[in-house]
Amino acid sequence: MMFIRGSILGFRWAVLMIMAIAVTADSPYRFFEWNVTYGDIYPLGVRQQGILINGQFPGPDIYSVTNDNLIINVYNNLPEPFLIS
């Protein structure tokens, strides 16, 4: 009888510890580097100057889920000190 009581108590303690570890786990960090430049784009088959991120328009996809931490380093290589769109 004492063995059963001890094993049930041990099982409950193990489940509690597993749940505590799962709750305190940190969300993953996702790192991106964006180089912003001007370049030629062809949105409707007509050439025009547009803003590119890493040489592509539209910019790159960001694959993340809820609670991901995004760290995005943006390098502005435009002649303007800030972006106006």
N, C-alpha and C positions, 0 to 999 in steps of 0.2 A: 504494500500500500504506500509506504514511504517512497519507494522507487518511482511509482507512477506519479505521485504528487511532484517529486523533484523533476521528472522529465517534462511534465506539463509546464512547470514554472520555467525550466530551461528553454523550452520551445517558445514560450511567450516572450522571454527575454531576447532570444535570437531574432524573432520577427520584429520586435521593437527596434533593435539595433539596425536591422536591414532597412526598415522604413526611415530611420533617422539618417542613415547614410544617403539614401535616395533623395531625401528632401534637401539636404545640404549640398548636393552636387552642384558645381558651378556650371553655368551655361557656357557653351563653347564660344570662342572668339574667332571671328572671320576677318582676315586682313586683306585690304585691297589698296592698290596704288593706281591713281588716275592721273594721266598726263592730258591736260586740256589744251588743244591747239585748234587753229583754223585749218580748213581743208575743203576740197571740192566735194559737194554732195549732189545727187541727182534724184530729188524726191519725186518728181513727176516726169522724169526724162529730160528735164532742163537743168543744165549745170548752174549751180550757184554756190556761194561761199557759205559754209556752215561751221558749227562748232563740233569738233570731234573729241571723243574721249578714248584714249589709247588707240587713236587712228580709226575709230569706227563710229558710224552713225546709223541708227541710234546707238547710244552707249551700251556698255557691256551689261549682261544679265547679272543679277545678284541672287544667288541661290542661298536662301536662309529660311529659318523657321522662327516661330514665336520664341522670344527670350534669347535669341542669338545676340551676341555683342558684336557690332560691326565697327571696325576701325578702318576708316577710309582716309588715306593721305592723298590730298589733291594738290597737284603741281600745276599752277596756272602759267602756261606758256603763251598767253594772249598778250597783246600790247596794252590792254586795259588792266588796271590793278584789281578789278572785280568783274564779275559776270553779270551782264544785263541781257535778259532774253525777252 
